[in-house]
Structures are given as structure tokens and as C-alpha cells.
Amino acid sequence: LRLLVPDASIQQLFAHRQWRAGLRMANYIADGVIDLRGQTVLEVGAGTGLPGILSVHMGSRLTVLTDYDDPKLIRFLRANVEQCIPEELKPRAKVIGHIWGQDPEDLIDAAGPTKYTRILCADVLWDAFSQPALVKTLCAVFSRTDPSARIIVISGLHTGRGPLAGFLRKAAARGLVPDETVGLKEFEVGGEVREWDEERPDGDIRERNRWTLELQLKWAD
């Protein structure tokens, strides 16, 4: 796949590069580790749209790719969908601009009454101030009728563990809790895996950028 990357003029949205968390998620989808066959998928903060595009290739029922409703950003995202998805699969892909926390009617209408059974969140947790709005959107569009529905989260430690821990608390307060069968794990670029520990020292930016936090959320029982 050849992707267009949004230019630096909209870099305040940090969409002007393909982040490693998105690459990890895309690899999981391509390898079938994240199985999206037959699922109704939403990618939030899609940026280039790589995970969402691959979900269409790998058999999702529908994939909606969304990012901040900036015309230039959405134009890049739509162009990637147009050039990377073959004609016969394009009816299963949609691009919709959405500002977290605002009216999600367009997203819900696209998914249908059961809403989204898989939501992809790659590197969308670094900004603590935007998290309440993100959680509001997630709760509004995440399926409550499918007990196997999951929100798949992969996040770099760019701004440290504090914002990630804060997101988990905000999500839990709204009824979204980690799937204990998957766990919360930190993955290092060299292959080391360890349990998530919000108290672990962050280290400098080079050290933080070596790690991603990976988990899945579901509705609390």
C-alpha cells in the first residue's frame, strides 16, 4: 500500500506522520491477530487510515475511518481510501469527519442499529485534555448488543504513563473496562513484553518512544 501523509501545515493534529502504534495495529490486522472479518469497524484518529484500510482488505463488513473534521486532513484520508482499496471493496469503506464529543449521528447512521463491534484506537491517548471528548464518542458509538464487541487500543508513551492511566480511569467511570483475558501489556521495539504499570518511571523521550501500551476495552459486566 502507498499512503499519502498529511502535510505539516496541520501538524497541530499530529497527523503528519505514520506513528508506530498504527503500524503495529496494521500488522496485527494483516496477520489476523486482530480478526476483523464480518465486523463493523470504526477507526478513530485515523490519520493516514492504514489500520482501517487494511481492515477492509481483511474482510470487515464495514469500516468507517474518521479523524478531526479538518477539510485538508479528511481530503488526505479520503484519497488514501480511494487509492488503496479496490473498487469491489469500496462499498465497505466510508470516511467521515468527526470532532470527538460532538454529535455522533453520522457515525451511528453509517454503522446501523448495532453500532460498532470493533473500534480501533492507535495513538489517540497522548493528549489528556481531549480524552473526555474521546470517551464520550466511544460510549456513544460502541455496540451494547454484541458481548464480543471490543475497543482495541495501542498507544505510544509519548507523553508518559500519566495520560494513559488517566484515560483508563475516565473510560472505567463510563463503564468501559479492560478485557482481562487480553490484559494490559507494554511492548518494546526489541521484543520485550511486560505488564502495564502506571507507576513505572517514564524515562526520557527516547526511552518512552521504545514502548507501546496495548489492551482491549469492553463494557463492564
Backbone as numpy.savetxt, mean C-alpha at the origin, in Angstrom:
# Nx Ny Nz CAx CAy CAz Cx Cy Cz
8.58 -4.73 -17.12 7.75 -3.54 -17.12 8.62 -2.29 -17.12
8.25 -1.31 -17.91 8.95 -0.02 -17.93 7.99 1.03 -17.38
8.41 1.68 -16.29 7.54 2.61 -15.59 8.03 4.04 -15.73
7.09 4.96 -15.85 7.38 6.38 -15.73 7.39 6.76 -14.26
8.37 7.54 -13.84 8.46 8.00 -12.46 8.11 9.48 -12.43
7.16 9.89 -11.57 6.79 11.32 -11.50 8.02 12.19 -11.27
8.02 13.38 -11.87 9.21 14.23 -11.76 9.26 14.93 -10.41
10.40 15.55 -10.14 10.67 16.12 -8.82 9.83 17.35 -8.51
9.08 17.87 -9.47 8.25 19.04 -9.19 7.12 18.74 -8.23
6.83 17.44 -8.03 5.82 17.06 -7.04 6.46 16.22 -5.94
7.75 16.51 -5.66 8.48 15.70 -4.72 7.99 15.87 -3.28
7.20 16.92 -2.98 6.67 17.02 -1.63 5.75 15.85 -1.30
5.27 15.16 -2.34 4.47 13.96 -2.15 5.35 12.70 -2.12
6.64 12.85 -2.31 7.62 11.75 -2.29 7.23 10.62 -3.23
6.69 11.01 -4.41 6.32 10.03 -5.43 7.33 9.99 -6.57
8.46 10.71 -6.41 9.39 10.88 -7.52 10.46 9.80 -7.57
10.23 8.66 -6.93 11.12 7.52 -7.05 10.34 6.26 -6.71
10.89 5.12 -7.10 10.29 3.84 -6.74 10.96 3.36 -5.46
10.22 3.39 -4.35 10.77 3.04 -3.05 10.91 1.53 -2.91
11.85 1.12 -2.05 12.16 -0.31 -1.90 10.98 -1.10 -1.37
10.16 -0.49 -0.50 9.00 -1.22 0.01 8.07 -1.62 -1.13
7.90 -0.73 -2.10 7.08 -1.06 -3.25 7.69 -2.17 -4.09
9.01 -2.18 -4.22 9.68 -3.25 -4.94 9.51 -4.58 -4.23
9.63 -4.58 -2.90 9.44 -5.82 -2.14 8.01 -6.33 -2.32
7.04 -5.42 -2.23 5.66 -5.84 -2.40 5.43 -6.39 -3.81
5.99 -5.72 -4.81 5.85 -6.19 -6.18 6.46 -7.58 -6.36
7.62 -7.81 -5.75 8.24 -9.13 -5.85 7.37 -10.20 -5.21
6.80 -9.89 -4.05 5.91 -10.85 -3.39 4.71 -11.19 -4.28
4.15 -10.18 -4.94 3.00 -10.40 -5.82 3.42 -11.25 -7.02
4.54 -10.90 -7.64 5.01 -11.64 -8.81 5.33 -13.09 -8.48
5.83 -13.34 -7.27 6.20 -14.69 -6.85 5.01 -15.48 -6.30
3.86 -14.82 -6.14 2.69 -15.50 -5.60 2.67 -15.59 -4.08
3.65 -15.00 -3.42 3.65 -14.98 -1.95 2.46 -14.17 -1.45
2.20 -13.03 -2.10 0.95 -12.31 -1.92 0.05 -12.73 -3.08
-0.95 -13.55 -2.77 -1.82 -14.13 -3.80 -3.05 -13.24 -3.96
-3.16 -12.59 -5.10 -4.25 -11.65 -5.34 -5.24 -12.17 -6.37
-5.16 -13.43 -6.72 -6.08 -13.99 -7.71 -7.52 -13.88 -7.21
-8.37 -13.27 -8.04 -9.78 -13.16 -7.72 -10.11 -12.11 -6.69
-9.12 -11.35 -6.22 -9.35 -10.36 -5.17 -9.72 -9.00 -5.75
-10.44 -8.24 -4.95 -10.72 -6.84 -5.27 -9.68 -6.01 -4.53
-8.78 -5.39 -5.28 -7.54 -4.83 -4.73 -7.56 -3.31 -4.84
-7.09 -2.66 -3.78 -6.85 -1.21 -3.79 -5.40 -0.97 -3.42
-4.69 -0.19 -4.23 -3.35 0.26 -3.85 -3.43 1.73 -3.48
-3.07 2.06 -2.24 -3.08 3.45 -1.80 -1.66 4.00 -1.88
-1.55 5.31 -2.12 -0.22 5.90 -2.27 0.57 5.21 -3.35
-0.06 4.96 -4.49 0.49 4.05 -5.49 1.78 4.56 -6.14
1.95 5.88 -6.27 3.17 6.38 -6.91 3.26 5.92 -8.36
4.25 5.07 -8.66 4.39 4.52 -10.01 3.35 3.46 -10.32
2.76 2.86 -9.27 1.73 1.85 -9.46 2.25 0.44 -9.66
3.52 0.18 -9.38 4.10 -1.13 -9.68 3.36 -2.29 -9.01
3.13 -2.28 -7.69 2.39 -3.41 -7.10 0.99 -3.58 -7.68
0.28 -2.47 -7.88 -1.06 -2.57 -8.42 -1.08 -3.11 -9.84
-0.14 -2.66 -10.66 -0.05 -3.16 -12.03 0.22 -4.66 -12.04
1.13 -5.11 -11.18 1.42 -6.54 -11.12 0.22 -7.32 -10.61
-0.57 -6.74 -9.73 -1.75 -7.46 -9.23 -2.72 -7.77 -10.36
-2.83 -6.85 -11.32 -3.68 -7.11 -12.49 -3.09 -8.26 -13.31
-1.80 -8.22 -13.56 -1.14 -9.30 -14.31 -1.29 -10.65 -13.61
-1.35 -10.64 -12.29 -1.39 -11.88 -11.52 -2.80 -12.35 -11.20
-3.82 -11.72 -11.78 -5.15 -12.31 -11.72 -6.15 -11.70 -10.77
-5.94 -10.46 -10.32 -6.96 -9.84 -9.47 -8.27 -9.68 -10.24
-9.38 -9.69 -9.52 -10.68 -9.43 -10.16 -10.74 -7.99 -10.63
-10.28 -7.10 -9.77 -10.22 -5.66 -10.06 -9.12 -5.06 -9.22
-8.36 -4.16 -9.80 -7.38 -3.40 -9.02 -7.61 -1.92 -9.28
-7.80 -1.18 -8.20 -7.91 0.28 -8.27 -6.62 0.86 -7.71
-5.93 1.65 -8.51 -4.70 2.30 -8.09 -5.02 3.75 -7.78
-4.63 4.19 -6.62 -4.97 5.55 -6.20 -3.78 6.23 -5.55
-3.74 7.53 -5.71 -2.75 8.35 -5.04 -3.35 9.74 -4.86
-2.59 10.61 -4.25 -3.07 11.97 -3.98 -3.61 12.58 -5.27
-4.72 13.29 -5.14 -5.44 13.78 -6.32 -4.76 15.02 -6.91
-3.51 14.83 -7.32 -2.74 15.86 -8.02 -2.75 15.51 -9.51
-3.15 16.42 -10.39 -3.30 16.07 -11.81 -2.05 15.47 -12.43
-0.88 16.05 -12.12 0.35 15.54 -12.72 0.67 14.14 -12.21
0.51 13.92 -10.91 0.79 12.61 -10.33 -0.14 11.55 -10.91
-1.43 11.87 -10.99 -2.39 10.90 -11.52 -2.15 10.66 -13.01
-1.69 11.66 -13.73 -1.38 11.48 -15.14 -0.24 10.47 -15.32
0.81 10.56 -14.49 1.89 9.58 -14.55 1.38 8.19 -14.21
0.58 8.09 -13.16 0.06 6.79 -12.74 -0.80 6.17 -13.84
-1.67 6.98 -14.43 -2.54 6.47 -15.49 -1.71 6.05 -16.72
-0.65 6.79 -17.02 0.20 6.43 -18.16 0.89 5.09 -17.92
1.32 4.83 -16.69 1.95 3.54 -16.39 0.96 2.40 -16.55
-0.26 2.59 -16.07 -1.28 1.56 -16.23 -1.55 1.33 -17.71
-1.63 2.40 -18.47 -1.93 2.29 -19.90 -0.85 1.51 -20.64
0.44 1.77 -20.30 1.51 1.15 -21.09 1.94 -0.21 -20.56
1.60 -0.54 -19.31 2.10 -1.78 -18.71 1.04 -2.88 -18.59
-0.19 -2.57 -18.91 -1.25 -3.56 -18.81 -1.82 -3.80 -20.21
-1.85 -5.06 -20.66 -2.36 -5.33 -22.01 -3.84 -5.03 -22.13
-4.28 -4.82 -23.35 -5.66 -4.38 -23.60 -6.68 -5.31 -22.98
-6.43 -6.62 -23.05 -7.43 -7.56 -22.56 -7.59 -7.52 -21.04
-6.60 -6.96 -20.34 -6.67 -6.87 -18.88 -7.09 -5.49 -18.38
-7.10 -4.51 -19.25 -7.38 -3.13 -18.82 -8.74 -2.95 -18.17
-9.78 -3.71 -18.53 -11.05 -3.56 -17.81 -10.95 -3.89 -16.32
-9.88 -4.58 -15.91 -9.71 -4.94 -14.50 -8.84 -3.95 -13.74
-8.52 -2.81 -14.36 -7.67 -1.79 -13.72 -8.33 -0.43 -13.81
-8.29 0.30 -12.70 -8.80 1.67 -12.67 -7.81 2.55 -11.93
-7.73 3.81 -12.31 -6.92 4.80 -11.61 -7.86 5.90 -11.12
-7.80 6.17 -9.81 -8.69 7.16 -9.20 -7.86 8.03 -8.25
-7.92 9.32 -8.41 -7.28 10.22 -7.45 -8.09 10.26 -6.16
-7.40 10.25 -5.03 -8.10 10.29 -3.74 -7.21 10.95 -2.69
-7.78 11.87 -1.95 -7.09 12.48 -0.81 -7.58 11.77 0.44
-6.64 11.18 1.19 -7.01 10.41 2.37 -7.90 11.22 3.30
-8.89 10.54 3.84 -9.78 11.15 4.81 -10.97 11.86 4.19
-10.93 12.07 2.87 -12.06 12.72 2.21 -13.03 11.68 1.68
-14.11 12.13 1.06 -15.19 11.26 0.62 -14.65 10.11 -0.25
-14.83 8.84 0.18 -14.31 7.72 -0.59 -15.33 7.12 -1.56
-16.38 7.88 -1.88 -17.47 7.32 -2.68 -16.98 6.73 -4.00
-16.07 7.43 -4.69 -15.56 6.92 -5.97 -14.86 5.58 -5.80
-14.09 5.44 -4.72 -13.39 4.18 -4.47 -14.37 3.06 -4.17
-15.39 3.35 -3.37 -16.38 2.34 -3.02 -17.21 1.95 -4.23
-17.60 2.93 -5.03 -18.38 2.64 -6.23 -17.61 1.73 -7.18
-16.31 1.95 -7.29 -15.50 1.12 -8.19 -15.44 -0.32 -7.72
-15.37 -0.52 -6.40 -15.20 -1.87 -5.85 -16.49 -2.66 -5.83
-17.62 -1.99 -5.62 -18.87 -2.70 -5.45 -19.19 -2.90 -3.98
-20.31 -3.56 -3.68 -20.83 -3.61 -2.31 -19.93 -4.31 -1.30
-19.10 -5.25 -1.75 -18.23 -5.96 -0.80 -16.97 -5.18 -0.47
-16.73 -4.05 -1.16 -15.55 -3.22 -0.96 -14.27 -4.00 -1.28
-13.15 -3.62 -0.67 -11.86 -4.18 -1.07 -11.42 -5.30 -0.14
-11.07 -6.44 -0.76 -10.63 -7.59 0.02 -9.12 -7.61 0.23
-8.39 -6.82 -0.54 -6.95 -6.63 -0.33 -6.63 -5.15 -0.55
-5.93 -4.56 0.40 -5.45 -3.19 0.25 -3.93 -3.22 0.39
-3.25 -2.64 -0.58 -1.79 -2.62 -0.61 -1.29 -1.27 -0.12
-0.45 -1.30 0.92 0.11 -0.08 1.52 1.63 -0.22 1.53
2.28 0.34 0.55 3.75 0.28 0.47 4.32 1.67 0.73
5.02 1.80 1.83 5.69 3.06 2.20 4.74 4.25 2.25
3.67 4.10 3.02 2.71 5.20 3.17 2.58 5.65 4.63
3.46 5.17 5.51 3.29 5.43 6.94 4.29 6.42 7.51
5.20 6.94 6.71 6.32 7.72 7.23 5.89 9.05 7.84
4.73 9.59 7.41 4.27 10.90 7.88 3.17 10.71 8.92
3.50 10.92 10.18 2.53 10.70 11.26 1.31 11.60 11.13
1.48 12.80 10.58 0.36 13.74 10.51 -0.72 13.29 9.53
-0.36 12.51 8.52 -1.35 12.05 7.54 -2.01 10.74 7.95
-1.52 10.11 9.02 -2.03 8.79 9.37 -3.50 8.76 9.77
-4.02 9.73 10.55 -5.46 9.66 10.87 -6.33 9.66 9.62
-5.97 10.45 8.63 -6.73 10.48 7.38 -6.61 9.16 6.63
-5.40 8.58 6.63 -5.21 7.29 5.97 -6.07 6.22 6.64
-6.05 6.17 7.96 -6.84 5.17 8.67 -8.33 5.36 8.39
-8.76 6.60 8.31 -10.17 6.88 7.99 -10.54 6.30 6.64
-9.70 6.51 5.64 -9.96 5.95 4.32 -9.94 4.43 4.35
-8.94 3.84 4.99 -8.86 2.38 5.05 -10.12 1.78 5.65
-10.58 2.34 6.75 -11.76 1.80 7.42 -13.01 1.94 6.56
-13.06 2.99 5.74 -14.24 3.23 4.92 -14.33 2.27 3.74
-13.20 1.78 3.25 -13.22 1.00 2.00 -12.85 -0.47 2.18
-12.44 -0.87 3.37 -11.99 -2.24 3.63 -13.18 -3.15 3.88
-13.20 -4.30 3.22 -14.34 -5.22 3.30 -14.59 -5.68 4.74
-15.84 -5.63 5.15 -16.26 -6.19 6.43 -16.99 -7.51 6.26
-17.26 -7.90 5.02 -18.04 -9.11 4.77 -17.17 -10.33 4.48
-15.91 -10.13 4.14 -14.99 -11.23 3.83 -14.00 -11.37 4.98
-14.12 -12.44 5.78 -13.22 -12.58 6.93 -11.76 -12.77 6.55
-11.50 -13.12 5.30 -10.11 -13.29 4.86 -9.51 -12.00 4.31
-10.27 -10.92 4.30 -9.77 -9.64 3.77 -8.57 -9.16 4.59
-7.58 -8.59 3.90 -6.37 -8.14 4.58 -5.86 -6.83 3.97
-5.27 -6.02 4.84 -4.51 -4.84 4.43 -3.04 -5.22 4.55
-2.32 -5.18 3.44 -0.93 -5.63 3.41 -0.02 -4.41 3.49
0.80 -4.39 4.52 1.62 -3.22 4.82 3.10 -3.58 4.72
3.84 -2.83 3.93 5.30 -2.89 3.92 5.79 -1.45 3.99
6.59 -1.16 5.01 7.01 0.23 5.22 8.48 0.31 5.57
9.18 1.22 4.91 10.53 1.52 5.32 10.54 2.27 6.65
11.70 2.32 7.27 11.86 2.98 8.56 12.43 4.39 8.38
12.06 5.06 7.30 12.67 6.33 6.94 12.65 7.34 8.07
11.51 7.47 8.75 11.37 8.45 9.83 11.37 7.77 11.20
11.87 6.54 11.25 11.99 5.84 12.52 10.79 4.99 12.86
10.90 4.28 13.98 9.84 3.37 14.40 8.66 4.09 15.03
8.88 5.31 15.53 7.81 6.03 16.20 6.56 6.20 15.35
6.67 6.73 14.12 5.49 6.87 13.29 4.82 5.53 12.96
5.61 4.47 12.79 5.02 3.17 12.49 4.23 2.66 13.69
4.81 2.79 14.88 4.09 2.39 16.09 2.84 3.22 16.27
2.93 4.51 15.97 1.76 5.38 16.07 0.65 4.96 15.13
1.00 4.57 13.91 -0.01 4.09 12.97 -0.70 2.85 13.51
0.06 1.91 14.05 -0.54 0.69 14.57 -1.52 0.99 15.69
-1.20 1.97 16.52 -2.13 2.35 17.60 -3.39 3.01 17.02
-3.22 3.88 16.05 -4.38 4.54 15.43 -5.28 3.51 14.74
-4.67 2.56 14.04 -5.45 1.53 13.36 -6.20 0.67 14.37
-5.52 0.27 15.45 -6.16 -0.57 16.46 -7.34 0.14 17.11
-7.22 1.45 17.29 -8.32 2.21 17.89 -9.56 2.20 17.01
-9.39 1.95 15.71 -10.52 1.86 14.77 -10.88 0.42 14.44
-10.25 -0.54 15.12 -10.62 -1.94 14.93 -9.76 -2.72 13.96
-8.67 -2.14 13.47 -7.77 -2.83 12.56 -6.55 -3.32 13.34
-6.37 -4.63 13.37 -5.31 -5.22 14.20 -4.43 -6.13 13.35
-3.17 -6.34 13.77 -2.29 -7.22 13.00 -2.79 -8.66 13.00
-2.61 -9.32 11.86 -2.88 -10.75 11.74 -1.75 -11.49 12.44
-2.05 -12.13 13.56 -1.01 -12.77 14.36 -0.40 -13.97 13.65
-1.12 -14.56 12.70 -0.54 -15.70 11.98 0.58 -15.26 11.04
0.58 -13.99 10.66 1.64 -13.43 9.83 2.71 -12.78 10.69
2.28 -12.11 11.75 3.20 -11.44 12.65 3.65 -10.08 12.14
4.46 -9.42 12.94 5.06 -8.14 12.58 6.57 -8.35 12.55
7.17 -8.22 11.39 8.58 -8.56 11.25 9.33 -7.45 10.53
10.60 -7.32 10.90 11.51 -6.40 10.23 12.43 -7.20 9.32
12.53 -6.75 8.06 13.36 -7.42 7.07 14.50 -6.48 6.65
15.72 -7.04 6.63 16.91 -6.27 6.29 17.36 -6.62 4.87
17.97 -5.66 4.18 18.33 -5.86 2.78 19.23 -7.07 2.58
20.03 -7.43 3.58 20.92 -8.57 3.46 20.28 -9.90 3.77
19.00 -9.89 4.18 18.29 -11.14 4.44 17.96 -11.41 5.89
18.49 -10.60 6.82 18.17 -10.82 8.23 16.70 -10.50 8.49
16.07 -11.31 9.34 14.67 -11.11 9.73 14.60 -11.11 11.25
13.86 -10.16 11.82 13.69 -10.12 13.26 12.29 -9.61 13.59
11.86 -9.88 14.81 10.55 -9.43 15.25 10.53 -7.91 15.39
9.39 -7.32 15.09 9.19 -5.88 15.27 9.34 -5.52 16.74
10.06 -4.45 17.00 10.23 -3.94 18.36 10.26 -2.42 18.28
9.17 -1.79 18.71 9.10 -0.34 18.58 10.09 0.38 19.47
10.64 -0.31 20.47 11.61 0.29 21.38 13.05 0.16 20.88
13.26 -0.59 19.82 14.62 -0.77 19.32 15.17 0.57 18.81
16.42 0.91 19.13 16.99 2.16 18.62 16.96 2.21 17.10
16.64 3.38 16.57 16.49 3.52 15.12 17.81 3.51 14.37
18.87 4.02 14.98 20.11 4.19 14.25 20.04 5.38 13.30
21.10 5.57 12.52 21.11 6.70 11.59 20.31 6.36 10.34
20.23 7.31 9.41 19.38 7.13 8.24 19.85 5.95 7.39
21.15 5.72 7.31 21.65 4.59 6.53 21.20 3.27 7.14
21.24 3.20 8.47 20.78 1.98 9.14 19.28 1.80 8.96
18.51 2.87 9.14 17.05 2.75 9.00 16.66 2.30 7.59
17.38 2.81 6.60 17.03 2.49 5.21 17.35 1.05 4.82
17.98 0.32 5.71 18.27 -1.09 5.45 17.09 -1.99 5.79
16.07 -1.43 6.48 15.02 -2.27 7.05 13.64 -1.88 6.54
12.76 -2.89 6.48 11.33 -2.64 6.26 10.54 -3.39 7.32
9.42 -2.81 7.71 8.44 -3.48 8.56 7.37 -4.08 7.67
7.01 -5.34 7.93 6.01 -6.02 7.10 4.98 -6.70 7.99
3.70 -6.50 7.65 2.59 -7.04 8.44 1.33 -7.02 7.61
0.28 -7.65 8.14 -1.05 -7.58 7.54 -2.05 -7.22 8.62
-3.02 -6.38 8.25 -4.07 -5.97 9.17 -5.38 -6.63 8.78
-6.21 -6.87 9.79 -7.56 -7.40 9.59 -8.48 -6.72 10.58
-9.77 -6.93 10.42 -10.70 -6.44 11.43 -10.57 -7.29 12.69
-10.61 -6.65 13.84 -10.57 -7.37 15.10 -11.78 -8.28 15.21
-11.59 -9.44 15.84 -12.70 -10.38 16.02 -13.78 -9.79 16.91
